[in-house]
Amino acid sequence: MQTNLSEAARALEHAAEAERVLRTCVHCGFCNATCPTYQELGNELDGPRGRIYLIKQFLEHDAVSETTQEHLDRCLSCRNCETTCPSGVEYHKLLDIGRSAIEARVPRPASERVLREGLRQVLPRPAVFKALFKTGQALRPILPPRLGSKMPRQIAPPGQRPAPRHARRMLMLEGCVQPSLSPNTNSSTARVLDRLGISIEPVREAACCGAVDYHMNAQEVGLARARRNIDAWWPQLQAGAEAIIQTASGCGAFVKEYGYILRDDPQYAEKARIVSERARDLLEVLAAEDLESLRIESDQKAAFHCPCTLQHAQKLGTVAQQVLTRLGFNLTAVPDAHLCCGSAGTYSITQPELSKKLRDNKLDALESGKPDLIVTANIGCQTHLDGAGRTPVRHWIEVIDAALQGQPV
């Protein structure tokens, strides 16, 4: 794709990167074939190719409007298009640049500003989120269905974590909302890894990965959170910790981008690169271990929802299937498994109607094999899918942990 950026666009911080990504696109449109929003809406501007043109118009002709912003807002950032693209267009990088620049040019209505700022102030702060979540639980009977569906139907208590005792040590990002919405996930992880001879070393100073702020166009705040985590993890990494585990694939995808988003920071670029190299999704960690001792025996059938951040961002879809099969999951087939469930971080809140349609489509596909439960690898997807009140949805590591403890799977 030929480009001719305007003088104003060339003054943007990441103009050269935007131009590089634009020039890799060959207009083929293969991306639209796997784009969830294009499939649902049928509008060229609600597919990757159309959104690329909108960003190109903005960068070349300074042409931007509320309509431009609306079409970019509707993008799930699922990166399905990147998996499909034969030219290797790094669409998500262009989208982040375009969204941020357009955010500075197009004022949002007051209601949108309040909602987005509220999400940014609450979700990355576990203590604040926990307090509001407990209030929501108490008021659940009188909450509107839209809010009530965000409350998990059941919350398993976390149980005891084993104290660090093994020579092999790994770190773990605890997450922002997961400790409230699914507190047993990280505890289950610690117990299962302990059986494999791996101890989780706590790092209390590590906090939100920064994805919420970064993808809601508060990129400097997101970068500051990334730097804080790097500072928190660095001493343990230097002392021999093998990896930084993420049990939520959305966080994992972003931590693996630290090296890229901080590439121009002379103080953090090298540390960020090393942190991204050491970042591991939990499935990656288990893939390298002897899983025979953990194998579960169950007559239950499970459908695996592979989050977009796992299969498209981290390219671990095949690894996930292999690990779950090795662990003894009886997996059912899932049609169109590449499509997004509609959770997409804050998307289910900022785009509720479209998100609900995508969720219902995904549940229809997941339930087509008549599974007893649905397992996934990301807290956002887990909460979103389970909120429909249909087949129960759990993090896969909790199922393994329960089986190892002799509890019902």
C-alpha positions in Angstrom: 0.0 0.0 0.0 1.4 3.4 -1.0 1.4 6.1 1.6 1.9 9.8 1.8 1.6 11.0 5.4 0.6 14.6 6.0 3.0 16.9 7.8 0.8 16.7 10.9 0.9 12.9 10.9 4.6 12.9 10.5 4.9 14.8 13.7 3.2 12.0 15.6 5.5 10.0 17.9 5.0 6.7 16.1 4.4 7.9 12.5 7.2 5.9 11.0 5.8 2.7 12.6 2.3 3.4 11.4 3.6 4.0 7.9 5.6 0.7 8.0 2.5 -1.3 8.9 0.4 0.5 6.3 2.8 -0.4 3.6 2.6 -4.1 4.3 -1.1 -4.2 3.5 -2.0 -5.3 -0.1 -5.8 -4.7 0.1 -6.6 -8.4 -0.4 -9.4 -8.5 2.1 -8.7 -12.0 3.5 -8.8 -10.4 6.9 -12.6 -9.7 6.6 -13.3 -13.4 6.2 -12.3 -14.0 9.8 -13.2 -10.7 11.4 -16.0 -11.2 13.9 -17.4 -7.7 13.6 -17.4 -7.8 9.8 -19.2 -11.1 9.8 -21.8 -9.7 12.2 -22.3 -6.3 10.7 -21.3 -6.8 7.0 -19.9 -3.3 6.8 -16.5 -2.8 5.1 -15.6 -0.2 7.7 -16.2 -2.7 10.5 -13.5 -5.0 9.1 -9.7 -4.7 9.3 -9.2 -3.6 5.7 -11.8 -0.8 6.2 -10.3 0.3 9.5 -6.9 0.4 7.9 -8.2 2.7 5.2 -9.8 4.9 7.9 -6.5 5.3 9.7 -4.7 5.9 6.4 -7.2 8.7 5.6 -6.6 10.3 8.9 -2.8 10.1 8.6 -2.7 11.3 5.0 -5.6 13.8 4.8 -6.3 14.6 8.4 -9.8 13.3 7.7 -11.4 12.1 11.0 -14.8 12.2 12.6 -16.9 10.6 15.2 -17.8 7.9 12.7 -14.1 7.1 12.2 -13.8 6.7 16.0 -16.9 4.6 16.2 -15.7 2.0 13.6 -12.3 1.8 15.4 -14.1 1.4 18.8 -16.0 -1.6 17.4 -12.8 -3.5 16.8 -12.3 -6.2 19.3 -8.5 -6.2 19.0 -8.8 -10.0 18.7 -6.0 -10.1 16.1 -7.8 -12.9 14.1 -7.0 -10.9 11.0 -3.3 -11.2 11.8 -3.6 -14.9 11.9 -5.3 -14.8 8.5 -3.2 -12.2 6.7 -0.9 -13.6 4.1 1.2 -10.4 4.2 1.9 -10.3 7.9 0.2 -7.0 8.6 0.7 -6.1 12.3 -2.7 -4.6 12.5 -2.9 -4.2 16.2 0.1 -2.0 16.2 -1.4 0.3 13.7 -4.8 0.3 15.5 -3.1 1.4 18.8 -1.4 4.2 17.1 -4.5 5.3 15.2 -6.9 5.1 18.1 -4.6 7.1 20.4 -4.0 9.9 17.8 -7.7 10.1 16.9 -8.7 10.1 20.6 -6.8 13.4 20.9 -8.7 14.9 18.0 -12.3 13.7 18.4 -14.0 14.7 21.7 -16.2 11.9 23.2 -19.7 12.5 24.6 -19.6 13.1 28.4 -21.3 9.7 29.1 -18.5 7.8 27.2 -15.8 9.8 28.9 -17.2 9.0 32.3 -17.6 5.3 31.5 -14.1 4.9 30.1 -12.5 6.9 32.8 -14.4 4.8 35.4 -13.1 1.6 33.9 -9.6 2.9 33.9 -9.8 3.9 37.5 -11.5 0.7 38.8 -10.3 -2.3 36.8 -6.5 -1.9 37.3 -6.8 -1.4 41.0 -7.6 -4.7 42.8 -8.5 -3.2 46.1 -11.0 -0.7 44.5 -12.4 -3.4 42.3 -12.8 -5.8 45.2 -14.7 -3.3 47.3 -17.1 -2.4 44.4 -17.5 -6.1 43.5 -18.5 -7.0 47.1 -21.1 -4.2 46.9 -22.4 -5.6 43.6 -22.7 -9.1 45.1 -24.7 -7.8 48.0 -27.0 -5.9 45.6 -27.2 -8.6 43.0 -30.9 -9.3 43.4 -31.8 -5.8 42.5 -29.2 -5.1 39.9 -30.2 -4.7 36.2 -29.5 -7.9 34.2 -26.7 -6.2 32.3 -24.8 -5.6 35.6 -26.0 -8.8 37.3 -24.5 -10.9 34.5 -21.1 -9.6 35.4 -21.3 -11.3 38.8 -20.0 -14.9 38.7 -22.6 -17.5 39.6 -20.1 -19.4 41.9 -16.8 -18.4 43.3 -14.6 -21.2 44.6 -12.5 -20.3 47.7 -8.8 -20.1 46.9 -7.6 -22.6 49.5 -4.1 -22.8 50.8 -1.1 -22.1 48.6 2.1 -24.2 49.2 5.0 -22.3 50.6 8.0 -22.0 48.2 10.2 -25.1 48.7 11.7 -26.1 45.4 14.9 -25.1 43.7 12.9 -24.2 40.6 11.2 -20.9 41.1 8.8 -18.9 39.0 7.0 -15.6 39.4 3.3 -15.1 38.7 1.3 -12.0 37.8 -1.7 -12.1 40.2 -3.9 -9.9 38.0 -6.4 -7.1 38.7 -9.9 -8.5 38.6 -9.1 -12.2 38.8 -8.3 -12.3 42.5 -12.0 -11.2 43.1 -13.8 -12.9 40.3 -11.9 -16.2 40.4 -9.5 -16.3 43.4 -8.9 -20.0 43.1 -7.3 -19.8 39.7 -3.9 -18.6 40.9 -4.0 -20.8 44.0 -4.7 -23.8 41.9 -1.8 -22.8 39.7 0.5 -22.7 42.7 -0.7 -26.1 43.9 -0.4 -27.9 40.5 3.1 -26.4 39.8 4.2 -27.5 43.3 3.4 -31.1 42.3 5.7 -30.6 39.4 8.6 -29.3 41.5 8.1 -25.6 40.8 7.5 -23.0 43.4 5.7 -19.7 42.9 7.6 -16.9 44.5 5.3 -14.0 45.4 6.1 -10.5 44.1 3.6 -8.2 45.9 4.9 -5.0 44.2 3.8 -6.2 40.8 0.4 -4.9 39.8 -1.8 -4.3 36.7 0.0 -5.3 33.5 -1.1 -2.0 31.9 -3.3 -3.4 29.1 -6.5 -1.7 30.2 -5.0 1.8 30.2 -2.9 1.2 27.1 -5.7 -0.1 24.9 -8.1 2.6 26.1 -5.8 5.3 24.7 -4.1 6.2 28.0 -0.8 4.8 26.7 1.6 6.7 29.0 -0.3 5.3 32.0 0.0 1.8 30.6 3.7 2.2 30.0 4.2 3.4 33.5 2.5 0.3 34.8 4.7 -1.8 32.6 7.8 -0.1 34.0 6.6 -0.7 37.6 6.2 -4.4 37.0 9.6 -4.6 35.4 11.1 -3.0 38.5 9.2 -5.4 40.7 10.2 -8.6 38.8 13.8 -7.6 38.0 15.5 -8.6 41.3 13.9 -12.1 41.3 14.8 -12.6 37.6 18.4 -11.7 38.3 18.3 -14.1 41.3 17.4 -17.0 39.2 13.6 -17.1 38.8 12.9 -19.0 35.5 9.8 -17.2 34.2 6.9 -14.9 34.8 3.7 -16.9 34.6 0.4 -15.4 33.5 -2.8 -17.4 34.2 -4.9 -14.8 32.2 -3.9 -14.9 28.5 -4.9 -11.3 28.1 -2.3 -10.2 30.6 0.2 -12.6 29.0 -0.2 -11.2 25.6 0.5 -7.7 26.8 3.5 -8.6 29.0 5.0 -10.2 26.0 4.6 -6.9 24.2 6.7 -5.0 26.9 9.8 -5.3 24.8 8.0 -3.7 21.8 6.1 -0.9 23.6 9.2 0.1 25.6 11.7 -0.3 22.7 12.5 3.4 22.6 13.0 3.8 26.3 16.7 3.9 26.9 16.3 3.0 30.6 13.9 0.1 30.2 14.3 -1.2 26.6 16.7 -4.0 27.5 15.0 -5.0 30.7 11.6 -5.0 28.9 13.0 -7.3 26.2 14.2 -9.8 28.8 10.9 -9.6 30.7 8.9 -10.3 27.5 11.2 -13.3 26.7 10.7 -14.7 30.2 6.9 -14.2 30.2 5.1 -17.5 29.9 1.4 -18.5 29.7 0.7 -21.3 32.1 0.0 -23.6 29.2 3.5 -23.0 27.9 5.0 -23.9 31.3 3.1 -27.2 31.6 3.8 -28.1 27.9 7.5 -28.6 28.9 6.8 -30.8 31.9 6.0 -34.5 32.5 2.2 -34.4 32.7 1.5 -38.1 33.1 1.4 -37.8 36.9 -1.2 -35.1 36.6 -3.5 -36.8 34.2 -7.1 -36.7 35.2 -9.7 -39.4 34.6 -13.2 -38.2 34.1 -16.2 -39.1 32.0 -17.1 -35.5 31.7 -16.8 -33.8 28.3 -15.3 -30.3 28.1 -15.3 -27.7 25.4 -12.2 -25.5 25.3 -12.7 -21.9 24.6 -9.4 -20.7 23.3 -9.1 -16.9 24.0 -8.1 -14.7 21.2 -5.1 -13.5 23.2 -4.0 -17.1 23.4 -4.5 -18.3 19.9 -4.0 -15.1 17.8 -1.7 -12.9 20.0 0.5 -15.6 21.6 0.0 -18.3 18.8 -0.6 -21.0 21.4 -3.8 -22.5 20.2 -2.2 -25.8 19.2 -0.1 -25.9 22.4 -3.3 -25.5 24.4 -5.1 -28.4 22.7 -2.0 -30.6 23.1 -1.6 -29.8 26.8 -5.2 -30.3 27.7 -5.3 -33.6 25.8 -2.2 -34.8 27.6 -3.8 -33.9 30.9 -6.7 -36.1 30.1 -9.4 -33.6 29.1 -12.1 -35.2 26.9 -12.5 -32.3 24.5 -15.4 -31.8 22.2 -15.1 -30.2 18.8 -15.9 -26.4 18.6 -16.9 -25.0 15.2 -15.4 -21.6 14.3 -13.1 -21.8 17.3 -11.1 -18.9 15.9 -13.9 -16.4 16.5 -13.9 -14.0 19.4 -16.4 -14.5 22.3 -17.0 -10.7 22.6 -15.3 -10.1 25.9 -12.2 -8.4 24.6 -11.1 -6.6 27.8 -13.6 -3.8 28.4 -15.4 -4.4 25.1 -18.3 -6.2 26.8 -19.0 -3.0 28.7 -18.3 -0.3 26.0 -20.0 -2.3 23.2 -22.6 -4.4 25.1 -25.0 -5.2 22.3 -22.4 -6.4 19.8 -20.6 -8.2 22.6 -23.7 -10.1 23.6 -24.3 -11.3 20.0 -20.8 -12.5 19.7 -21.0 -14.2 23.1 -24.2 -16.0 22.1 -22.7 -17.2 18.9 -19.7 -18.5 20.7 -21.7 -20.3 23.3 -23.8 -22.0 20.5 -20.5 -23.2 19.0 -19.1 -24.3 22.3 -22.2 -26.2 23.3 -22.7 -27.9 20.0 -20.8 -30.9 21.2 -23.0 -31.1 24.4 -20.1 -30.6 26.9 -20.6 -30.8 30.6 -18.5 -27.7 31.2 -16.5 -25.1 29.3 -12.9 -24.4 30.2 -10.9 -21.4 29.2 -7.6 -19.6 29.9 -8.6 -15.9 30.4 -10.7 -14.4 33.2 -12.4 -11.9 30.9 -13.7 -14.7 28.6 -14.6 -16.8 31.6 -16.7 -14.2 33.3 -18.3 -13.1 30.0 -19.3 -16.5 28.9 -20.4 -17.7 32.3 -22.6 -14.6 32.7 -25.0 -16.0 30.1 -26.1 -18.5 32.7 -25.7 -21.5 30.4 -23.0 -24.2 30.6 -20.7 -23.6 33.5 -17.3 -22.0 32.6 -14.1 -22.5 34.6 -10.4 -21.9 34.2 -8.8 -25.2 33.1 -6.2 -25.2 35.8 -9.0 -25.3 38.5 -10.3 -28.5 36.9 -6.9 -30.1 37.1 -6.4 -29.0 40.7 -9.8 -30.3 41.8 -9.2 -33.7 40.2 -5.8 -34.0 41.9 -7.4 -33.2 45.2 -10.1 -35.8 44.7 -12.8 -33.3 44.4 -15.6 -33.4 41.7 -14.3 -32.0 38.4 
